[in-house]
Every structure is written in C-alpha cells, then in structure tokens.
C-alpha cells in the first residue's frame, strides 16, 4: 500500500468505538470462540510477518488501539479490517475467510437467535400493531425507528441492530423461501415514521413484497369490533422438523415460546386475526388507496 493510500485509509477511520463493535458476549454465546480465534490468528500472522501492532494499523488504516483490542477479542474486526490485514501479513485468505462468522457475531445475540429460527422456518406468520414488521421495513424506515429509541442507542449498537435487521430480510428472497404472512394494524400504515417521504417509500415497498407468490400481507382495519390480537404482537414459526414456536418482544425483553400448549394458543389467535383482517387482495388495494391519497 502506498504512503498516500495509507493516509487516505487512516483518515477514513476513527480511533473511537466507530472502528468496531465492542465485544461483550453472553456466557453462553456460541460466537465467543470464533471472535477469540480471530484475534489470536491476527496476532499470530502479524508476528509471523514481523510487524508491530502500530505497523499493522498504519498499513491497513486502523489505530494501534483498535488492532490491540481486536487481537484481545475486545472489539470485533470489521470485514475490511480482516481483508486488508490478510493482504498485509500474507495470510493467503485465511483471515479473510473469517469475515462471515465474525460479521454474524456483530449482531445482538437475541437477533441472531431469531434469525436462526427464521432461517429454519417453512412458514412464518406475524401480527404487528405499532410499526411495520422488521422483515418488511425499508432501510430508511428501520433507521428512523432505531433513531427514535429512548434511551438512545450508542452508535455501535445502532449500526449492529441495523445490520442485523437488513440481514434478516434475506429470508424473503432466498431460494426455497418459506411462506410468509403478515397482519399489520391499519395505524402502522398511517404513522409517518421518518416522515412523509419515508412512509411513502415504505408503502411502495409493502406493495412490491406483497405481490410475491410466497408472501401475503393483510391489513387489520381500525374499525373492527372483534379483534383477537388485543394482547399484543404475535409471531409464530413452523420449522422444518414439524415443530412450531412462538416469539414475542416486549418493552425490555424478548420471549421464545416453545411449550406446545402455549404455541397452540398463539396459532389459534393468529388464525383468527387473519380471518378478521382484510384479505391479501383487499389489503394491497387498501395500501394502493393510501398511496393515492398521499399524492
């Protein structure tokens, strides 16, 4: 790397937490060994190349503190960090090969757990009452939601949650995608999260996704007298092995429901909610009407 490019690269990074996500694994976090192994490998390859931490940092555009923190598994290396370090120390792709696993470790554990369930699902059904479901959100809409959280997220946590939410949406376009059904409260289609332009793009996105053959989006009108979802949001997943689980998220906690009797209750409620909502065709027409009224 030329001296000029070193300076440019160094200027594109900071010496604070923006350089990488702090690594604070739960005691049962399966990614802890991966992160620690990545740090050890970076150190071994750096020492084998005869470089100090400062020299490696200068070569790849990161601070001495960041290189040290990564090697001690106190911060997660950005994929760019691994790629550049691989080249500088001559690891022949061995460090770069860790990008996928380390990138997944950046996501909060509770999000990874949900993503694993979604990846194993053959059918997913979700009812949301306050905002558009995460799998259906545009990036602008999701950023607006995370930005309004109070207490505010740190910059690290903000980007971790954003990256995780966008990555989860691969379930919609992957090969052999599961059947996906969503019921959205009418108010979620009116609430201008992020502003009028962001909402309009979000509604257009709903129409696009709702026309996919394996996706059905339904709207629950506000004027419904009977409503089986008054206890809050519901998410039910049917897995490849034939079992079903429920998942819910409240103010300060998330809950995985695995007891068959409780899952059966959630499935029953969700089925009734779908029956009470507008049909998928009526719902898309409803969203189109809203868009027309916004022009």
C-alpha positions as semicolon CSV with decimal commas, in nm:
position;residue;x (nm);y (nm);z (nm)
1;X;0,000;0,000;0,000
2;X;0,140;0,336;-0,098
3;X;0,203;0,605;0,160
4;X;-0,069;0,821;0,011
5;X;-0,325;0,544;0,028
6;X;-0,224;0,476;0,389
7;X;-0,307;0,832;0,480
8;X;-0,639;0,817;0,300
9;X;-0,729;0,491;0,465
10;X;-0,631;0,618;0,809
11;X;-0,844;0,922;0,755
12;X;-1,148;0,709;0,685
13;X;-1,143;0,552;1,032
14;X;-1,155;0,688;1,383
15;X;-0,982;0,580;1,698
16;X;-1,305;0,556;1,894
17;X;-1,576;0,291;1,904
18;X;-1,683;0,361;1,547
19;X;-1,389;0,146;1,432
20;X;-1,552;-0,168;1,560
21;X;-1,822;-0,314;1,779
22;X;-1,738;-0,374;2,146
23;X;-1,746;-0,747;2,214
24;X;-1,940;-0,833;2,528
25;X;-2,058;-1,193;2,477
26;X;-2,317;-1,362;2,690
27;X;-2,180;-1,653;2,892
28;X;-2,347;-1,899;2,654
29;X;-2,269;-1,711;2,333
30;X;-2,154;-1,962;2,073
31;X;-1,966;-1,694;1,879
32;X;-1,720;-1,617;2,160
33;X;-1,472;-1,887;2,045
34;X;-1,491;-1,754;1,689
35;X;-1,410;-1,399;1,795
36;X;-1,127;-1,510;2,021
37;X;-0,984;-1,734;1,749
38;X;-0,993;-1,445;1,501
39;X;-0,799;-1,226;1,742
40;X;-0,538;-1,496;1,803
41;X;-0,495;-1,563;1,431
42;X;-0,450;-1,193;1,353
43;X;-0,182;-1,170;1,622
44;X;-0,002;-1,485;1,503
45;X;0,001;-1,376;1,139
46;X;0,111;-1,023;1,236
47;X;0,401;-1,154;1,443
48;X;0,494;-1,401;1,170
49;X;0,515;-1,107;0,928
50;X;0,744;-0,924;1,170
51;X;0,502;-0,634;1,224
52;X;0,415;-0,448;1,540
53;X;0,055;-0,360;1,617
54;X;0,131;0,001;1,522
55;X;0,281;-0,104;1,188
56;X;-0,015;-0,325;1,104
57;X;-0,254;-0,047;1,199
58;X;-0,067;0,203;0,981
59;X;-0,073;-0,039;0,688
60;X;-0,446;-0,110;0,699
61;X;-0,570;0,230;0,818
62;X;-0,669;0,148;1,176
63;X;-0,542;0,279;1,508
64;X;-0,298;0,100;1,737
65;X;-0,571;0,078;1,999
66;X;-0,807;-0,089;1,754
67;X;-0,552;-0,352;1,647
68;X;-0,477;-0,427;2,011
69;X;-0,846;-0,450;2,102
70;X;-0,917;-0,684;1,809
71;X;-0,629;-0,915;1,898
72;X;-0,753;-0,931;2,259
73;X;-1,110;-1,003;2,139
74;X;-1,232;-0,681;2,298
75;X;-1,364;-0,550;1,966
76;X;-1,496;-0,718;1,656
77;X;-1,290;-0,661;1,342
78;X;-1,475;-0,504;1,052
79;X;-1,472;-0,721;0,734
80;X;-1,249;-0,456;0,575
81;X;-1,006;-0,495;0,865
82;X;-0,980;-0,869;0,804
83;X;-0,944;-0,828;0,429
84;X;-0,666;-0,568;0,448
85;X;-0,485;-0,747;0,731
86;X;-0,494;-1,070;0,528
87;X;-0,315;-0,897;0,242
88;X;-0,059;-0,715;0,456
89;X;0,051;-1,018;0,661
90;X;0,031;-1,260;0,368
91;X;-0,228;-1,491;0,521
92;X;-0,341;-1,616;0,180
93;X;-0,711;-1,574;0,251
94;X;-0,711;-1,741;0,592
95;X;-0,802;-1,422;0,779
96;X;-1,043;-1,303;0,512
97;X;-1,223;-1,638;0,537
98;X;-1,339;-1,540;0,887
99;X;-1,543;-1,246;0,759
100;X;-1,881;-1,422;0,755
101;X;-1,862;-1,569;1,106
102;X;-1,723;-1,252;1,260
103;X;-1,982;-1,038;1,083
104;X;-2,261;-1,252;1,226
105;X;-2,112;-1,207;1,572
106;X;-2,166;-0,832;1,534
107;X;-2,541;-0,881;1,563
108;X;-2,701;-0,879;1,910
109;X;-2,748;-1,234;2,038
110;X;-3,126;-1,210;2,066
111;X;-3,140;-1,106;1,700
112;X;-2,916;-1,392;1,594
113;X;-3,140;-1,636;1,780
114;X;-3,446;-1,506;1,597
115;X;-3,263;-1,511;1,263
116;X;-3,174;-1,877;1,317
117;X;-3,537;-1,964;1,380
118;X;-3,642;-1,773;1,069
119;X;-3,376;-1,950;0,864
120;X;-3,518;-2,287;0,974
121;X;-3,879;-2,190;0,914
122;X;-4,102;-2,326;0,639
123;X;-4,381;-2,091;0,744
124;X;-4,380;-1,765;0,936
125;X;-4,678;-1,561;1,049
126;X;-4,663;-1,228;1,228
127;X;-4,907;-0,969;1,361
128;X;-4,778;-0,618;1,435
129;X;-4,969;-0,338;1,596
130;X;-4,727;-0,045;1,640
131;X;-4,498;-0,040;1,337
132;X;-4,422;-0,226;1,016
133;X;-4,275;-0,571;1,079
134;X;-3,895;-0,581;1,066
135;X;-3,884;-0,819;0,769
136;X;-4,091;-0,571;0,568
137;X;-3,911;-0,248;0,660
138;X;-3,713;-0,034;0,420
139;X;-3,370;0,073;0,542
140;X;-3,490;0,433;0,582
141;X;-3,787;0,325;0,791
142;X;-3,575;0,097;1,010
143;X;-3,319;0,371;1,069
144;X;-3,594;0,610;1,174
145;X;-3,730;0,353;1,421
146;X;-3,393;0,283;1,580
147;X;-3,308;0,652;1,585
148;X;-3,612;0,734;1,800
149;X;-3,535;0,475;2,070
150;X;-3,503;0,619;2,420
151;X;-3,264;0,592;2,589
152;X;-3,080;0,638;2,262
153;X;-2,867;0,359;2,122
154;X;-2,492;0,410;2,108
155;X;-2,351;0,442;1,758
156;X;-2,218;0,086;1,782
157;X;-2,548;-0,065;1,891
158;X;-2,739;0,141;1,634
159;X;-2,532;0,001;1,347
160;X;-2,540;-0,354;1,490
161;X;-2,919;-0,358;1,505
162;X;-2,948;-0,200;1,160
163;X;-2,713;-0,454;1,002
164;X;-2,894;-0,741;1,173
165;X;-3,237;-0,624;1,062
166;X;-3,133;-0,584;0,700
167;X;-2,958;-0,923;0,700
168;X;-3,271;-1,097;0,833
169;X;-3,463;-0,982;0,526
170;X;-3,271;-1,230;0,312
171;X;-3,540;-1,479;0,416
172;X;-3,775;-1,309;0,169
173;X;-3,560;-1,354;-0,140
174;X;-3,365;-1,668;-0,061
175;X;-3,407;-1,986;-0,263
176;X;-3,684;-2,205;-0,121
177;X;-3,818;-1,914;0,080
178;X;-4,079;-2,001;0,344
179;X;-4,443;-1,899;0,325
180;X;-4,465;-1,557;0,491
181;X;-4,785;-1,399;0,618
182;X;-4,815;-1,064;0,792
183;X;-5,106;-0,878;0,950
184;X;-5,047;-0,507;1,001
185;X;-5,269;-0,277;1,201
186;X;-5,410;-0,001;0,981
187;X;-5,247;0,263;1,202
188;X;-4,900;0,133;1,111
189;X;-4,970;0,234;0,751
190;X;-5,061;0,589;0,851
191;X;-4,797;0,661;1,116
192;X;-4,528;0,871;0,940
193;X;-4,220;0,708;1,090
194;X;-3,926;0,901;0,945
195;X;-4,152;1,150;0,771
196;X;-4,395;1,152;0,481
197;X;-4,142;1,058;0,211
198;X;-4,007;0,764;0,413
199;X;-4,362;0,641;0,476
200;X;-4,449;0,663;0,109
201;X;-4,145;0,456;0,012
202;X;-4,234;0,209;0,285
203;X;-4,585;0,163;0,148
204;X;-4,448;0,117;-0,203
205;X;-4,214;-0,147;-0,061
206;X;-4,507;-0,327;0,101
207;X;-4,686;-0,343;-0,233
208;X;-4,377;-0,484;-0,401
209;X;-4,324;-0,755;-0,140
210;X;-4,695;-0,828;-0,108
211;X;-4,710;-0,927;-0,474
212;X;-4,456;-1,208;-0,426
213;X;-4,615;-1,552;-0,454
214;X;-4,492;-1,672;-0,115
215;X;-4,587;-1,355;0,076
216;X;-4,928;-1,240;0,196
217;X;-4,979;-0,904;0,367
218;X;-5,309;-0,824;0,536
219;X;-5,441;-0,509;0,697
220;X;-5,643;-0,509;1,019
221;X;-5,890;-0,217;0,990
222;X;-5,912;0,010;1,293
223;X;-6,293;-0,007;1,289
224;X;-6,307;-0,383;1,360
225;X;-6,526;-0,450;1,663
226;X;-6,387;-0,801;1,721
227;X;-6,010;-0,834;1,742
228;X;-5,820;-1,141;1,864
229;X;-5,489;-0,957;1,884
230;X;-5,559;-0,713;2,165
231;X;-5,298;-0,884;2,386
232;X;-5,018;-0,762;2,157
233;X;-4,800;-0,872;1,871
234;X;-4,771;-1,237;1,773
235;X;-4,513;-1,428;1,574
236;X;-4,542;-1,799;1,501
237;X;-4,289;-2,007;1,311
238;X;-4,332;-2,359;1,178
239;X;-3,995;-2,531;1,147
240;X;-3,861;-2,794;0,910
241;X;-3,884;-3,069;1,171
242;X;-4,259;-3,017;1,204
243;X;-4,248;-2,831;1,535
244;X;-4,377;-2,479;1,591
245;X;-4,255;-2,199;1,816
246;X;-4,376;-1,855;1,910
247;X;-4,174;-1,539;1,957
248;X;-4,264;-1,209;2,115
249;X;-4,086;-0,887;2,204
250;X;-4,198;-0,650;2,478
251;X;-4,056;-0,326;2,615
252;X;-3,744;-0,468;2,778
253;X;-3,750;-0,837;2,698
254;X;-3,796;-1,098;2,430
255;X;-3,960;-1,435;2,482
256;X;-3,938;-1,759;2,292
257;X;-4,248;-1,975;2,336
258;X;-4,183;-2,346;2,297
259;X;-4,448;-2,507;2,518
260;X;-4,683;-2,685;2,270
261;X;-4,997;-2,571;2,451
262;X;-4,891;-2,207;2,454
263;X;-4,781;-2,223;2,090
264;X;-5,122;-2,369;2,004
265;X;-5,289;-2,070;2,169
266;X;-5,076;-1,830;1,963
267;X;-5,151;-2,020;1,642
268;X;-5,522;-2,008;1,718
269;X;-5,514;-1,635;1,789
270;X;-5,312;-1,563;1,477
271;X;-5,552;-1,763;1,263
272;X;-5,847;-1,565;1,398
273;X;-5,660;-1,237;1,346
274;X;-5,605;-1,328;0,981
275;X;-5,974;-1,413;0,942
276;X;-6,074;-1,077;1,093
277;X;-5,838;-0,873;0,875
278;X;-5,885;-0,769;0,514
279;X;-5,792;-1,036;0,261
280;X;-5,448;-1,008;0,097
281;X;-5,603;-0,871;-0,223
282;X;-5,818;-0,621;-0,034
283;X;-5,515;-0,521;0,172
284;X;-5,299;-0,441;-0,130
285;X;-5,584;-0,236;-0,272
286;X;-5,610;-0,056;0,063
287;X;-5,237;0,028;0,056
288;X;-5,265;0,148;-0,305
289;X;-5,551;0,375;-0,199
290;X;-5,342;0,521;0,081
291;X;-5,062;0,593;-0,162
292;X;-5,303;0,765;-0,394
293;X;-5,426;0,986;-0,113
294;X;-5,068;1,089;-0,030
295;X;-5,003;1,244;-0,372
